[in-house]
Amino acid sequence: MLRRTKIVATLGPASDTQAVLEELISAGVDVVRMNFSHGSAQDHIDRAERVRAAALACGRSVGILADLQGPKIRIGRFEKNKITLNKGDTFTLDAARTKLGDQNGVGLDYKELPNDVSKGTVLLLNDGMLEFNVAGVEGTKIICTVVRGGELSNNKGINRKGGGLTAPALTDKDREDIKTAALIKADYLAVSFPRSADDMKLARQLMMAAGGTSLLMAKIERAEAIPVLAEIMDASDAIMVARGDLSVEVGDAAVPGLQKRMIRMARSKNKLVITATQMMESMITNPIPTRAEVSDVANAVLDGTDAVMLSAETAVGDYPVETIQAMVRICTKAESELEANSVDQRLIQTKFTRIDQAVAMSALYAASHFKVKAIVTLTQSGSTTLWMSRVNVGVPIFAMTPMESTLRKVTLFSGVHPIAFNIDSKFPSVVLHAAEEELVRLGQVSKGDLMVMTIGEAVGKTGHTNTMKIVRVGEHED
């Protein structure tokens, strides 16, 4: 069974060597995430080279997701690295403080925080583990009362409950990192903490100015993003359900429903979607996942996510390869419970605006009514393939293309399997026959199998798919 759901793995000290990268890719990683919160531009350049060398050694196409740091809304450092606060304590966050923190207060990396809060504001620190109530603001100082205490250590993050922090989504560091992402030809660029469609439009302008072609991914992790979710999606190519910061801002109980809504909306808008954060958290230190983690991953698959993502599990965990193997096992089993949408309403009700979109939907409709072994799309840009991947008809989709960039981009499309394919012919019949022979050679189809194939009569040109053909393997007409 070919797996539909894609697996994204974050790289870090546990997964940086060529040998481990090859193990991860062989185990099933489809896309690697480079966290631009850590490392220099040269580190990212070197890492991208290792990833592509490992993918080549494994004979697979692997995408690269460059994840921008975004605004650094964090406290400063402590004299003794950490303190313990108790309920009822008074604690001061001071944007002007230069000396190291102590039991009474600490400095801020985000100097505008005093302007974003007022008496009664609730601040959540260290992923919501600690809760402060703002008692008042005095110039650069935010006087807080501890509502929920605990250990607080250096550089922990700050969220405002309900959202409302004005930090721009794209910092000066992000603008420089976009240039690095373009240089390494990242396939996807993730924008952290976008509040509006304008944030995504600006990121796209900066990427284009840097000469990059990355698809844009909005990380949905701010409360302010929820009311304008549709607009943000329209300005993006993909979204990430970033459940960590989002949970802190909107409350943990709200996140499962939001996750399902975001996945449904993304698919309806022909956008890609990754589900992320703490999916297999226990496997940072344990060789097997918890039952709850298994259910969490499986439910994301059943909801229709394109991909599931691992963070610390593969970046710094003790069992990076075992985590990928577990993820593959869970995704594959969950997919076996999915019912193919044989009469999906989108195949009937969609109003087409482009010929290639109509061809894509026609191919899916035909595949859902015949016992088809494969859907084959001869593609340049991957647009036809994207539309096909939005509906599950229970048939693997093979994206056959000579374009290396397209091979890497479709690694995130659910149900799509990239195949490098190039033939020097302008005749569609010749190209289709060669594609059929290549699939037979790869063992994906056999004589007598039915396939649905799409191609453009203007072979090799982007956006010209206009032909769908139903083929029985081995019955080619010369």
C-alpha positions in Angstrom: 0.0 0.0 0.0 1.4 3.4 -1.0 1.1 5.9 1.9 -1.1 9.0 1.2 -0.1 11.1 4.2 3.3 12.7 4.0 5.8 12.9 6.9 7.7 16.1 7.7 10.8 15.8 10.0 12.6 18.6 11.7 16.4 18.5 11.4 18.7 19.1 14.3 21.7 17.6 16.2 20.1 14.2 16.2 19.5 14.1 12.5 22.2 16.2 10.9 24.7 13.7 9.6 24.5 12.2 6.1 24.1 8.7 7.5 21.2 9.5 9.7 19.5 11.6 7.0 19.7 8.6 4.7 18.1 6.4 7.4 15.3 8.9 7.9 14.6 9.2 4.2 14.7 5.5 3.7 12.3 5.1 6.7 9.8 7.4 5.0 10.5 11.1 5.4 9.0 13.1 2.5 9.9 16.7 3.6 12.6 18.0 5.9 12.0 21.1 8.0 14.9 23.5 8.6 14.2 25.6 11.7 15.7 29.0 11.0 15.4 29.9 14.7 18.7 28.0 15.1 21.9 28.2 13.0 23.6 30.5 10.6 23.0 31.0 6.9 25.9 28.8 6.1 24.6 26.1 8.4 21.4 26.0 6.4 23.2 26.0 3.1 25.4 23.0 4.2 22.3 21.2 5.6 20.4 21.6 2.3 23.3 20.1 0.4 23.4 17.1 2.8 19.7 16.6 2.4 19.8 16.6 -1.3 22.8 14.3 -1.4 21.0 11.9 1.0 17.9 12.0 -1.1 19.9 11.2 -4.2 21.6 8.3 -2.5 18.2 6.9 -1.5 16.7 7.4 -4.9 13.9 9.6 -3.6 12.6 13.1 -4.0 12.6 15.0 -0.7 11.2 18.5 -0.2 12.8 21.3 2.0 10.6 23.5 4.2 12.4 26.6 5.5 10.7 27.7 8.7 11.2 31.4 9.7 11.7 32.3 13.3 9.2 35.2 13.4 9.0 37.7 16.2 11.1 36.7 19.3 8.6 37.4 22.1 10.7 36.1 25.0 12.0 37.0 28.4 15.7 37.6 29.0 18.2 35.5 31.0 18.5 34.9 34.7 21.6 35.3 36.9 21.2 31.7 38.0 19.6 30.4 34.8 16.2 29.7 36.4 13.9 30.6 39.3 10.8 29.2 40.8 7.7 31.3 41.2 4.7 30.6 43.5 1.1 31.7 43.2 0.7 35.2 44.6 4.3 36.3 44.0 4.9 39.7 42.4 7.2 39.6 39.4 8.3 42.4 37.0 8.9 42.2 33.3 11.1 45.2 32.3 11.8 46.1 28.7 14.7 48.4 29.8 16.4 46.0 32.2 20.0 45.2 31.2 21.2 43.2 34.2 20.4 39.5 34.5 17.0 38.4 36.0 16.4 37.4 39.6 13.5 36.3 41.8 11.9 39.8 41.4 12.0 40.3 37.7 13.7 39.8 34.3 14.3 41.7 31.1 12.5 41.3 27.8 13.7 40.7 24.3 10.5 42.2 22.9 10.8 45.8 23.9 7.2 46.8 22.8 5.5 44.5 25.2 4.6 47.3 27.8 2.7 49.0 25.0 0.7 45.8 24.2 -0.6 45.1 27.7 -2.6 46.9 30.4 -4.1 46.1 33.8 -6.0 42.8 33.7 -4.1 41.4 30.7 -3.2 37.7 31.1 0.3 36.7 30.1 1.3 33.0 29.5 4.9 32.0 29.7 6.8 28.8 28.8 4.1 27.4 26.5 1.4 28.3 29.1 3.0 26.5 32.0 3.1 29.8 34.0 0.3 32.4 34.1 0.7 36.1 35.1 -2.0 38.7 35.6 -0.8 42.2 34.8 -1.4 44.4 37.9 -0.2 47.6 36.1 2.3 49.1 33.7 4.8 51.7 34.8 6.8 53.0 31.8 9.0 50.0 30.6 7.9 47.9 33.6 5.0 45.4 33.6 4.1 44.6 37.2 2.6 41.1 37.4 0.9 38.8 39.9 1.7 35.1 39.6 -1.6 33.2 39.1 0.0 29.8 38.2 3.6 29.4 39.3 6.4 27.0 38.5 10.0 27.0 37.2 10.9 29.8 34.8 14.3 29.6 32.9 16.2 31.7 30.4 14.6 33.0 27.2 11.2 31.4 27.6 8.4 32.6 25.3 5.5 34.9 26.2 2.0 34.8 24.8 -0.9 37.1 25.6 -4.1 35.1 26.3 -6.6 35.8 23.5 -3.9 37.4 21.3 -3.2 41.0 20.7 0.6 41.4 20.6 1.6 43.8 17.8 4.9 42.3 16.8 5.2 42.1 13.0 5.2 38.7 11.5 8.4 39.4 9.5 11.4 40.6 11.4 14.7 41.9 10.0 16.2 38.5 10.7 13.3 36.9 8.7 13.9 39.1 5.8 17.6 38.0 5.6 16.5 34.4 6.1 14.2 34.6 3.1 17.2 35.4 1.0 18.9 32.3 2.4 15.8 30.2 1.7 15.8 31.4 -1.9 19.5 30.6 -2.2 19.1 27.0 -1.1 16.0 26.7 -3.4 13.7 25.8 -0.5 10.5 24.2 -1.8 8.3 25.7 1.0 8.7 28.8 3.2 6.8 28.8 6.5 5.9 32.2 7.9 5.6 32.3 11.7 2.8 34.2 13.5 1.0 35.8 10.5 -1.9 38.0 11.5 -3.3 38.8 8.1 -3.2 38.1 4.4 -0.9 41.2 4.1 1.8 39.3 6.1 1.8 36.5 3.6 1.7 38.9 0.6 4.8 40.7 1.9 6.6 37.4 2.4 5.8 36.4 -1.2 7.1 39.7 -2.5 10.3 39.3 -0.5 10.7 35.7 -1.8 10.2 36.8 -5.4 12.6 39.7 -5.0 15.2 37.3 -3.7 14.7 35.2 -6.9 13.1 32.3 -5.0 10.1 30.1 -6.0 9.2 28.6 -2.6 5.5 27.9 -2.0 4.3 30.0 1.0 3.0 28.3 4.2 1.1 30.3 6.9 1.7 28.9 10.4 -1.6 29.4 12.2 -0.6 30.1 15.7 -2.1 33.5 16.7 -5.6 34.1 18.0 -5.9 37.0 15.6 -5.4 34.7 12.6 -8.6 32.7 13.3 -11.2 35.3 12.3 -9.3 36.0 9.0 -8.3 32.4 8.3 -9.9 32.4 4.8 -8.1 35.5 3.8 -4.8 34.2 5.0 -5.3 30.9 3.2 -6.2 32.7 0.0 -2.8 34.6 0.2 -0.9 31.3 0.9 -0.2 28.0 -0.8 -0.4 26.0 2.4 -1.0 26.3 6.1 0.4 24.7 9.2 -1.9 23.9 12.1 0.8 25.0 14.7 -0.9 23.7 17.8 1.7 24.9 20.3 1.4 28.7 20.4 -2.2 28.5 19.1 -3.2 26.3 22.1 -1.7 28.9 24.5 -3.5 31.8 22.9 -7.0 30.3 22.3 -7.0 27.6 25.0 -6.2 23.9 24.6 -9.8 22.8 24.4 -10.4 24.9 21.3 -7.6 23.5 19.2 -9.1 20.0 18.1 -12.1 21.7 16.6 -10.0 24.4 15.0 -7.7 21.7 13.6 -10.6 19.9 11.9 -12.0 23.2 10.6 -8.6 24.3 9.2 -8.1 21.0 7.4 -11.5 21.1 5.8 -11.1 24.7 4.7 -7.6 24.1 3.3 -8.7 21.2 1.2 -11.8 23.1 -0.1 -9.6 26.0 -1.1 -7.0 23.7 -2.9 -4.4 24.5 -0.2 -2.0 22.1 1.4 -2.1 21.5 5.2 0.4 20.2 7.8 -0.7 19.2 11.3 2.1 19.9 13.8 3.3 20.1 17.4 3.8 17.3 20.0 2.5 14.5 17.7 5.0 12.0 19.1 6.5 14.0 21.9 7.1 11.0 24.2 9.4 9.5 21.6 12.0 12.2 22.3 13.1 9.8 25.1 11.0 6.6 24.5 11.3 4.0 21.7 7.5 3.7 21.3 4.7 6.3 21.3 1.9 6.6 23.8 -1.6 5.4 22.9 -2.8 9.0 22.9 -0.1 10.0 20.4 -1.1 7.1 18.1 -4.7 8.3 18.2 -3.7 11.9 17.7 -1.7 11.1 14.5 -4.4 8.7 13.2 -7.1 11.3 13.7 -5.2 13.9 11.8 -4.9 11.4 8.9 -8.6 10.6 9.1 -9.4 14.4 9.1 -7.6 14.6 5.7 -4.3 16.4 6.6 -1.7 16.3 3.8 1.1 15.8 6.2 2.0 15.2 9.9 5.1 16.9 11.3 7.7 16.0 13.9 9.7 18.6 15.7 12.0 17.8 18.7 11.3 14.1 18.1 13.7 14.0 15.1 15.7 17.2 15.9 17.1 16.3 19.3 15.3 13.0 20.2 17.0 9.7 21.1 15.0 7.7 18.5 14.6 9.8 15.3 14.5 6.8 12.9 12.1 4.8 15.2 9.8 7.8 15.3 9.6 7.9 11.6 8.9 4.2 11.4 6.1 4.5 14.0 4.6 7.4 12.1 4.6 5.4 8.9 2.9 2.5 10.6 0.2 4.7 12.1 -0.5 6.7 9.0 -0.7 3.5 6.8 -3.1 1.8 9.2 -5.3 4.9 9.6 -5.5 5.3 5.8 -6.7 1.7 5.4 -9.8 2.8 7.4 -10.5 5.8 5.1 -13.3 5.4 2.6 -12.6 6.7 -0.9 -14.9 9.5 -2.0 -16.4 7.6 -4.9 -19.1 10.3 -5.4 -17.4 13.3 -3.9 -19.6 16.3 -4.3 -16.6 18.4 -5.5 -16.4 16.1 -8.6 -19.9 17.1 -9.5 -20.4 20.6 -8.2 -17.1 22.3 -8.9 -17.3 25.2 -11.3 -14.2 25.1 -13.4 -12.2 28.3 -14.3 -9.4 26.5 -16.1 -9.2 23.7 -18.7 -6.5 21.8 -16.7 -8.7 21.9 -13.6 -11.6 20.4 -15.5 -9.3 17.7 -16.8 -8.0 17.0 -13.3 -11.5 16.6 -11.9 -12.6 14.5 -14.9 -9.7 12.1 -14.3 -10.8 11.7 -10.6 -14.4 11.1 -11.6 -13.3 8.4 -14.1 -11.0 6.8 -11.6 -13.7 6.7 -9.0 -16.1 4.8 -11.3 -13.6 2.3 -12.8 -11.4 -0.2 -11.1 -8.3 1.9 -11.8 -4.8 1.0 -10.6 -3.2 4.4 -11.0 -3.8 8.0 -12.0 -0.9 9.4 -14.0 -0.3 13.1 -14.5 2.3 14.3 -16.9 3.0 17.7 -15.4 5.4 20.6 -15.5 4.2 22.8 -12.7 2.2 20.4 -10.6 -1.0 22.4 -10.7 -3.1 19.5 -12.2 -1.6 17.2 -9.6 -2.5 19.5 -6.7 -6.2 19.6 -7.8 -6.2 15.8 -8.0 -4.7 15.5 -4.5 -7.6 17.4 -2.9 -10.0 14.5 -3.4 -9.3 10.9 -2.2 -10.7 8.4 -4.7 -8.5 5.6 -3.3 -6.1 5.5 -6.2 -2.4 6.5 -6.1 -1.5 9.5 -8.2 1.9 9.5 -10.0 3.3 12.9 -10.9 5.7 12.3 -13.7 7.8 15.3 -14.6 11.2 16.4 -15.8 11.2 19.4 -13.5 13.3 18.8 -10.4 11.6 21.6 -8.5 8.1 20.1 -9.2 9.3 16.7 -8.0 10.2 18.2 -4.7 7.1 20.4 -4.3 4.7 17.5 -4.8 6.4 15.6 -2.0 3.9 17.4 0.3 0.8 16.6 -1.7 -1.3 13.8 -0.1 -1.6 10.7 -2.3 0.9 11.9 -4.8 4.1 10.1 -5.7 6.8 11.9 -7.7 8.6 10.2 -10.6 11.4 11.8 -12.5 10.5 11.3 -16.2 11.8 13.0 -19.3 11.4 12.0 -22.9 12.4 14.0 -25.9 9.2 13.9 -27.9 6.5 16.5 -28.7 3.9 13.8 -29.5 1.5 13.1 -26.6 0.9 9.5 -27.7 4.7 8.7 -27.6 5.0 10.4 -24.2 2.1 8.5 -22.7 3.3 5.2 -24.0 6.8 5.8 -22.5 5.2 6.8 -19.2 3.2 3.6 -19.2 6.4 1.6 -19.8 8.2 3.4 -17.0 5.4 2.6 -14.5 5.5 -1.1 -15.6 9.3 -1.0 -15.1 8.9 0.4 -11.6 6.3 -2.3 -10.7 3.5 0.2 -10.1 1.2 -1.3 -12.8 1.0 -4.6 -14.7 -0.4 -5.8 -18.0 -4.2 -5.5 -18.0 -4.4 -2.8 -15.4 -6.5 0.3 -16.1 -4.9 3.7 -15.7 -6.2 7.2 -16.1 -3.6 9.5 -17.7 -3.5 13.3 -18.2 -1.3 15.3 -20.5 -1.2 18.5 -22.5 -1.1 18.4 -26.3 1.5 21.2 -26.1 4.0 18.8 -24.5 6.4 20.4 -22.1 4.5 23.7 -21.6 3.1 24.8 -18.2 -0.6 25.0 -17.7 -1.6 23.3 -21.0 -3.0 20.0 -19.6 -6.1 19.4 -21.8 -6.3 15.7 -22.4 -7.5 12.7 -20.3 -7.0 9.2 -21.5 -8.1 5.8 -20.0 -5.5 3.2 -20.8 -5.4 -0.5 -20.3 -1.7 -1.4 -19.8 -0.2 -3.5 -22.6 -2.8 -2.5 -25.2 -1.0 0.4 -26.7 -1.9 1.3 -30.3 1.1 2.0 -32.5 
